[in-house]
Amino acid sequence: MGNNFKGWTGEKVKAVEEKQLDTRIKSKAAKQQQVIATRKRQPEYEIQAEFVDWMDRLYPDVPVFSDTAAHIKKTKIQQIRANRLSSKGRKWPDMFIAQPSGDYAGMYMEWKAETPYKKDGSLKKNEHIEEQFKTMQELSAKGYFCVFAWEVKQGLEIVTRYLNI
């Protein structure tokens, strides 16, 4: 680049080069922001990620497993393979807290972007949610604590109560 600045002092060349570099960096950052802005938001993923961060801070010795694969767009082949790795007929909860508490062997949490319940407390009519609820009932019968959650603070309060059973 120095050839473009024949007769200029070193400081002036350096200042121009830094300005050009700064412009390229800002342009690249702006393009990345555009890509991020056009991506479809994944509120369940965002809630889970924040929840796991808080769990690491508040309960560093409590193992947390989150099924992040559920949030990754897969090809048809990848989805078939993923489905083969789980029991048939079950819609597994998003997260497992691998910490026994009281009479429970562990805790399963199913994260939603909003409450899965109607105002009267009954489950919303939705086949996927109903299948998840059925799996959670089966897991509860086997000694696991199972719950739906849709806000980070709410999830942390539930876990705190669970760990203090």
PyRosetta script that sets phi, psi and omega in degrees:
from pyrosetta import init, pose_from_sequence

init()
pose = pose_from_sequence("MGNNFKGWTGEKVKAVEEKQLDTRIKSKAAKQQQVIATRKRQPEYEIQAEFVDWMDRLYPDVPVFSDTAAHIKKTKIQQIRANRLSSKGRKWPDMFIAQPSGDYAGMYMEWKAETPYKKDGSLKKNEHIEEQFKTMQELSAKGYFCVFAWEVKQGLEIVTRYLNI")
pose.set_psi(1, -26.0)
pose.set_omega(1, -176.2)
pose.set_phi(2, -57.3)
pose.set_psi(2, -29.8)
pose.set_omega(2, -179.7)
pose.set_phi(3, -63.8)
pose.set_psi(3, -26.2)
pose.set_omega(3, 179.9)
pose.set_phi(4, -72.9)
pose.set_psi(4, -11.7)
pose.set_omega(4, -173.5)
pose.set_phi(5, -120.2)
pose.set_psi(5, 39.2)
pose.set_omega(5, -176.9)
pose.set_phi(6, -56.6)
pose.set_psi(6, 127.3)
pose.set_omega(6, 177.8)
pose.set_phi(7, 90.1)
pose.set_psi(7, -4.0)
pose.set_omega(7, 179.6)
pose.set_phi(8, -86.4)
pose.set_psi(8, 156.2)
pose.set_omega(8, 176.8)
pose.set_phi(9, -76.6)
pose.set_psi(9, 158.1)
pose.set_omega(9, 179.5)
pose.set_phi(10, -57.2)
pose.set_psi(10, -40.1)
pose.set_omega(10, -178.6)
pose.set_phi(11, -66.5)
pose.set_psi(11, -40.5)
pose.set_omega(11, -179.0)
pose.set_phi(12, -67.8)
pose.set_psi(12, -40.4)
pose.set_omega(12, 178.0)
pose.set_phi(13, -61.7)
pose.set_psi(13, -46.2)
pose.set_omega(13, -179.2)
pose.set_phi(14, -61.4)
pose.set_psi(14, -42.3)
pose.set_omega(14, -179.6)
pose.set_phi(15, -62.9)
pose.set_psi(15, -42.8)
pose.set_omega(15, 179.6)
pose.set_phi(16, -66.8)
pose.set_psi(16, -44.4)
pose.set_omega(16, 179.3)
pose.set_phi(17, -61.6)
pose.set_psi(17, -41.6)
pose.set_omega(17, 178.6)
pose.set_phi(18, -64.2)
pose.set_psi(18, -39.3)
pose.set_omega(18, 178.9)
pose.set_phi(19, -65.3)
pose.set_psi(19, -41.7)
pose.set_omega(19, 178.6)
pose.set_phi(20, -64.6)
pose.set_psi(20, -41.6)
pose.set_omega(20, 178.4)
pose.set_phi(21, -63.9)
pose.set_psi(21, -44.9)
pose.set_omega(21, 178.9)
pose.set_phi(22, -59.3)
pose.set_psi(22, -41.2)
pose.set_omega(22, 179.0)
pose.set_phi(23, -63.9)
pose.set_psi(23, -42.9)
pose.set_omega(23, 179.0)
pose.set_phi(24, -64.5)
pose.set_psi(24, -41.7)
pose.set_omega(24, 179.5)
pose.set_phi(25, -63.2)
pose.set_psi(25, -46.3)
pose.set_omega(25, 179.4)
pose.set_phi(26, -62.6)
pose.set_psi(26, -39.5)
pose.set_omega(26, 179.6)
pose.set_phi(27, -64.0)
pose.set_psi(27, -43.8)
pose.set_omega(27, 178.9)
pose.set_phi(28, -64.3)
pose.set_psi(28, -42.2)
pose.set_omega(28, 178.8)
pose.set_phi(29, -62.6)
pose.set_psi(29, -40.6)
pose.set_omega(29, 178.9)
pose.set_phi(30, -63.6)
pose.set_psi(30, -41.6)
pose.set_omega(30, 178.0)
pose.set_phi(31, -64.0)
pose.set_psi(31, -40.7)
pose.set_omega(31, 178.2)
pose.set_phi(32, -63.3)
pose.set_psi(32, -40.2)
pose.set_omega(32, 178.4)
pose.set_phi(33, -64.0)
pose.set_psi(33, -37.3)
pose.set_omega(33, 177.6)
pose.set_phi(34, -63.8)
pose.set_psi(34, -42.7)
pose.set_omega(34, 178.7)
pose.set_phi(35, -62.1)
pose.set_psi(35, -46.2)
pose.set_omega(35, 179.7)
pose.set_phi(36, -61.4)
pose.set_psi(36, -43.0)
pose.set_omega(36, -178.1)
pose.set_phi(37, -65.6)
pose.set_psi(37, -30.4)
pose.set_omega(37, -178.5)
pose.set_phi(38, -85.6)
pose.set_psi(38, -15.0)
pose.set_omega(38, 177.0)
pose.set_phi(39, -68.3)
pose.set_psi(39, 148.4)
pose.set_omega(39, 177.3)
pose.set_phi(40, -71.3)
pose.set_psi(40, 129.7)
pose.set_omega(40, 177.8)
pose.set_phi(41, -63.8)
pose.set_psi(41, 146.6)
pose.set_omega(41, 177.2)
pose.set_phi(42, -124.4)
pose.set_psi(42, 80.3)
pose.set_omega(42, -174.2)
pose.set_phi(43, -59.8)
pose.set_psi(43, -36.4)
pose.set_omega(43, 178.8)
pose.set_phi(44, -63.4)
pose.set_psi(44, -42.4)
pose.set_omega(44, 177.8)
pose.set_phi(45, -61.8)
pose.set_psi(45, -45.9)
pose.set_omega(45, -178.7)
pose.set_phi(46, -61.6)
pose.set_psi(46, -42.0)
pose.set_omega(46, 178.6)
pose.set_phi(47, -63.6)
pose.set_psi(47, -47.1)
pose.set_omega(47, -179.3)
pose.set_phi(48, -62.5)
pose.set_psi(48, -42.5)
pose.set_omega(48, -179.3)
pose.set_phi(49, -61.4)
pose.set_psi(49, -44.0)
pose.set_omega(49, 178.5)
pose.set_phi(50, -65.5)
pose.set_psi(50, -40.8)
pose.set_omega(50, 179.1)
pose.set_phi(51, -60.6)
pose.set_psi(51, -46.0)
pose.set_omega(51, -179.7)
pose.set_phi(52, -62.9)
pose.set_psi(52, -39.9)
pose.set_omega(52, 176.2)
pose.set_phi(53, -58.1)
pose.set_psi(53, -45.5)
pose.set_omega(53, 179.5)
pose.set_phi(54, -65.9)
pose.set_psi(54, -40.2)
pose.set_omega(54, 178.7)
pose.set_phi(55, -61.3)
pose.set_psi(55, -41.5)
pose.set_omega(55, 178.7)
pose.set_phi(56, -60.6)
pose.set_psi(56, -34.7)
pose.set_omega(56, 179.6)
pose.set_phi(57, -79.0)
pose.set_psi(57, -45.4)
pose.set_omega(57, -174.2)
pose.set_phi(58, -82.0)
pose.set_psi(58, -37.7)
pose.set_omega(58, -176.0)
pose.set_phi(59, -133.2)
pose.set_psi(59, 68.1)
pose.set_omega(59, -174.3)
pose.set_phi(60, -63.3)
pose.set_psi(60, -20.4)
pose.set_omega(60, -179.1)
pose.set_phi(61, -93.2)
pose.set_psi(61, -0.4)
pose.set_omega(61, -179.8)
pose.set_phi(62, -95.9)
pose.set_psi(62, 115.0)
pose.set_omega(62, -179.5)
pose.set_phi(63, -70.3)
pose.set_psi(63, 131.7)
pose.set_omega(63, 179.7)
pose.set_phi(64, -124.4)
pose.set_psi(64, 128.9)
pose.set_omega(64, 175.6)
pose.set_phi(65, -118.3)
pose.set_psi(65, 125.5)
pose.set_omega(65, 178.3)
pose.set_phi(66, -117.7)
pose.set_psi(66, 131.5)
pose.set_omega(66, -179.6)
pose.set_phi(67, -78.5)
pose.set_psi(67, 77.6)
pose.set_omega(67, -178.1)
pose.set_phi(68, -66.3)
pose.set_psi(68, -22.1)
pose.set_omega(68, 179.7)
pose.set_phi(69, -61.6)
pose.set_psi(69, -24.1)
pose.set_omega(69, 179.5)
pose.set_phi(70, -65.9)
pose.set_psi(70, -21.1)
pose.set_omega(70, -175.8)
pose.set_phi(71, -101.7)
pose.set_psi(71, 3.9)
pose.set_omega(71, -178.4)
pose.set_phi(72, -101.3)
pose.set_psi(72, 129.6)
pose.set_omega(72, 177.6)
pose.set_phi(73, -69.7)
pose.set_psi(73, 124.0)
pose.set_omega(73, -176.3)
pose.set_phi(74, -113.6)
pose.set_psi(74, 154.7)
pose.set_omega(74, 171.1)
pose.set_phi(75, -72.9)
pose.set_psi(75, 168.4)
pose.set_omega(75, -180.0)
pose.set_phi(76, -58.7)
pose.set_psi(76, -44.1)
pose.set_omega(76, 179.8)
pose.set_phi(77, -61.8)
pose.set_psi(77, -45.9)
pose.set_omega(77, 179.6)
pose.set_phi(78, -61.1)
pose.set_psi(78, -39.1)
pose.set_omega(78, 179.6)
pose.set_phi(79, -66.7)
pose.set_psi(79, -40.4)
pose.set_omega(79, 177.6)
pose.set_phi(80, -61.2)
pose.set_psi(80, -45.6)
pose.set_omega(80, 178.4)
pose.set_phi(81, -61.8)
pose.set_psi(81, -44.6)
pose.set_omega(81, -179.8)
pose.set_phi(82, -61.7)
pose.set_psi(82, -41.5)
pose.set_omega(82, 179.9)
pose.set_phi(83, -63.8)
pose.set_psi(83, -32.6)
pose.set_omega(83, 179.7)
pose.set_phi(84, -69.8)
pose.set_psi(84, -16.3)
pose.set_omega(84, -176.9)
pose.set_phi(85, -92.3)
pose.set_psi(85, 7.3)
pose.set_omega(85, 178.2)
pose.set_phi(86, -130.5)
pose.set_psi(86, 156.6)
pose.set_omega(86, 177.3)
pose.set_phi(87, -57.6)
pose.set_psi(87, 138.9)
pose.set_omega(87, -179.7)
pose.set_phi(88, -69.9)
pose.set_psi(88, 145.8)
pose.set_omega(88, 174.2)
pose.set_phi(89, 80.5)
pose.set_psi(89, 7.4)
pose.set_omega(89, 179.9)
pose.set_phi(90, -120.0)
pose.set_psi(90, 143.9)
pose.set_omega(90, 173.3)
pose.set_phi(91, -112.0)
pose.set_psi(91, 95.8)
pose.set_omega(91, -172.6)
pose.set_phi(92, -68.6)
pose.set_psi(92, 143.6)
pose.set_omega(92, 174.9)
pose.set_phi(93, -62.5)
pose.set_psi(93, 158.6)
pose.set_omega(93, -175.4)
pose.set_phi(94, -68.7)
pose.set_psi(94, -30.5)
pose.set_omega(94, -168.3)
pose.set_phi(95, -139.5)
pose.set_psi(95, 144.8)
pose.set_omega(95, 175.7)
pose.set_phi(96, -124.7)
pose.set_psi(96, 126.4)
pose.set_omega(96, 174.0)
pose.set_phi(97, -97.9)
pose.set_psi(97, 106.0)
pose.set_omega(97, -173.4)
pose.set_phi(98, -84.9)
pose.set_psi(98, 61.1)
pose.set_omega(98, -178.7)
pose.set_phi(99, -140.6)
pose.set_psi(99, 110.6)
pose.set_omega(99, 174.9)
pose.set_phi(100, -62.3)
pose.set_psi(100, 150.8)
pose.set_omega(100, 177.1)
pose.set_phi(101, -156.5)
pose.set_psi(101, 129.5)
pose.set_omega(101, -176.6)
pose.set_phi(102, 57.5)
pose.set_psi(102, -130.2)
pose.set_omega(102, 179.7)
pose.set_phi(103, -88.5)
pose.set_psi(103, 3.1)
pose.set_omega(103, -176.2)
pose.set_phi(104, -93.9)
pose.set_psi(104, 142.3)
pose.set_omega(104, -179.8)
pose.set_phi(105, -81.6)
pose.set_psi(105, -19.6)
pose.set_omega(105, -177.9)
pose.set_phi(106, 171.5)
pose.set_psi(106, -178.4)
pose.set_omega(106, -175.1)
pose.set_phi(107, -131.2)
pose.set_psi(107, 131.1)
pose.set_omega(107, 173.9)
pose.set_phi(108, -107.3)
pose.set_psi(108, 138.1)
pose.set_omega(108, 177.4)
pose.set_phi(109, -126.8)
pose.set_psi(109, 132.8)
pose.set_omega(109, 173.8)
pose.set_phi(110, -109.1)
pose.set_psi(110, 117.4)
pose.set_omega(110, -176.7)
pose.set_phi(111, -92.0)
pose.set_psi(111, 137.6)
pose.set_omega(111, 177.2)
pose.set_phi(112, -128.1)
pose.set_psi(112, 156.2)
pose.set_omega(112, 177.2)
pose.set_phi(113, -75.1)
pose.set_psi(113, -21.6)
pose.set_omega(113, 177.6)
pose.set_phi(114, -151.9)
pose.set_psi(114, 168.1)
pose.set_omega(114, -177.3)
pose.set_phi(115, -56.8)
pose.set_psi(115, 138.1)
pose.set_omega(115, 175.7)
pose.set_phi(116, -87.6)
pose.set_psi(116, 4.5)
pose.set_omega(116, -176.0)
pose.set_phi(117, -106.3)
pose.set_psi(117, 148.6)
pose.set_omega(117, 172.6)
pose.set_phi(118, -78.4)
pose.set_psi(118, 171.6)
pose.set_omega(118, 179.3)
pose.set_phi(119, -60.4)
pose.set_psi(119, -30.2)
pose.set_omega(119, -179.5)
pose.set_phi(120, -80.7)
pose.set_psi(120, -0.2)
pose.set_omega(120, 177.3)
pose.set_phi(121, 94.3)
pose.set_psi(121, -8.9)
pose.set_omega(121, 178.2)
pose.set_phi(122, -81.2)
pose.set_psi(122, 160.7)
pose.set_omega(122, -179.0)
pose.set_phi(123, -71.8)
pose.set_psi(123, 138.7)
pose.set_omega(123, 176.2)
pose.set_phi(124, -62.1)
pose.set_psi(124, 149.1)
pose.set_omega(124, 179.4)
pose.set_phi(125, -76.2)
pose.set_psi(125, 104.2)
pose.set_omega(125, -178.7)
pose.set_phi(126, -160.5)
pose.set_psi(126, 118.6)
pose.set_omega(126, -174.4)
pose.set_phi(127, -55.9)
pose.set_psi(127, -43.6)
pose.set_omega(127, -178.6)
pose.set_phi(128, -63.9)
pose.set_psi(128, -46.7)
pose.set_omega(128, 179.3)
pose.set_phi(129, -63.5)
pose.set_psi(129, -39.6)
pose.set_omega(129, 179.1)
pose.set_phi(130, -63.6)
pose.set_psi(130, -39.9)
pose.set_omega(130, 177.4)
pose.set_phi(131, -66.3)
pose.set_psi(131, -39.7)
pose.set_omega(131, 177.2)
pose.set_phi(132, -63.7)
pose.set_psi(132, -43.0)
pose.set_omega(132, 179.7)
pose.set_phi(133, -61.5)
pose.set_psi(133, -40.7)
pose.set_omega(133, 178.6)
pose.set_phi(134, -60.9)
pose.set_psi(134, -46.3)
pose.set_omega(134, 178.0)
pose.set_phi(135, -61.3)
pose.set_psi(135, -40.6)
pose.set_omega(135, 179.9)
pose.set_phi(136, -65.7)
pose.set_psi(136, -35.0)
pose.set_omega(136, 175.8)
pose.set_phi(137, -64.6)
pose.set_psi(137, -42.4)
pose.set_omega(137, 177.6)
pose.set_phi(138, -61.3)
pose.set_psi(138, -44.0)
pose.set_omega(138, 179.5)
pose.set_phi(139, -66.2)
pose.set_psi(139, -38.4)
pose.set_omega(139, 177.4)
pose.set_phi(140, -61.0)
pose.set_psi(140, -41.1)
pose.set_omega(140, 179.3)
pose.set_phi(141, -64.8)
pose.set_psi(141, -21.9)
pose.set_omega(141, 178.8)
pose.set_phi(142, -92.9)
pose.set_psi(142, 4.7)
pose.set_omega(142, 175.0)
pose.set_phi(143, 101.7)
pose.set_psi(143, 16.7)
pose.set_omega(143, 177.9)
pose.set_phi(144, -106.1)
pose.set_psi(144, 146.7)
pose.set_omega(144, 174.5)
pose.set_phi(145, -87.2)
pose.set_psi(145, 125.4)
pose.set_omega(145, -176.5)
pose.set_phi(146, -128.1)
pose.set_psi(146, 139.6)
pose.set_omega(146, -176.0)
pose.set_phi(147, -154.7)
pose.set_psi(147, 149.1)
pose.set_omega(147, 168.1)
pose.set_phi(148, -89.3)
pose.set_psi(148, 145.9)
pose.set_omega(148, 173.7)
pose.set_phi(149, -143.3)
pose.set_psi(149, 151.9)
pose.set_omega(149, -178.3)
pose.set_phi(150, -141.2)
pose.set_psi(150, 3.5)
pose.set_omega(150, 173.9)
pose.set_phi(151, -139.5)
pose.set_psi(151, 144.0)
pose.set_omega(151, -178.0)
pose.set_phi(152, -58.6)
pose.set_psi(152, -50.4)
pose.set_omega(152, -178.1)
pose.set_phi(153, -58.4)
pose.set_psi(153, -43.9)
pose.set_omega(153, 178.8)
pose.set_phi(154, -59.7)
pose.set_psi(154, -46.9)
pose.set_omega(154, 179.6)
pose.set_phi(155, -60.2)
pose.set_psi(155, -41.5)
pose.set_omega(155, 179.0)
pose.set_phi(156, -66.0)
pose.set_psi(156, -38.3)
pose.set_omega(156, 177.3)
pose.set_phi(157, -64.4)
pose.set_psi(157, -42.1)
pose.set_omega(157, 178.7)
pose.set_phi(158, -62.6)
pose.set_psi(158, -46.3)
pose.set_omega(158, 180.0)
pose.set_phi(159, -62.9)
pose.set_psi(159, -42.0)
pose.set_omega(159, 179.5)
pose.set_phi(160, -60.3)
pose.set_psi(160, -45.9)
pose.set_omega(160, 176.9)
pose.set_phi(161, -62.5)
pose.set_psi(161, -43.0)
pose.set_omega(161, 179.2)
pose.set_phi(162, -59.7)
pose.set_psi(162, -47.1)
pose.set_omega(162, -177.3)
pose.set_phi(163, -67.4)
pose.set_psi(163, -18.6)
pose.set_omega(163, -179.5)
pose.set_phi(164, -101.7)
pose.set_psi(164, 15.1)
pose.set_omega(164, 178.6)
pose.set_phi(165, -69.2)
pose.dump_pdb("model.pdb")
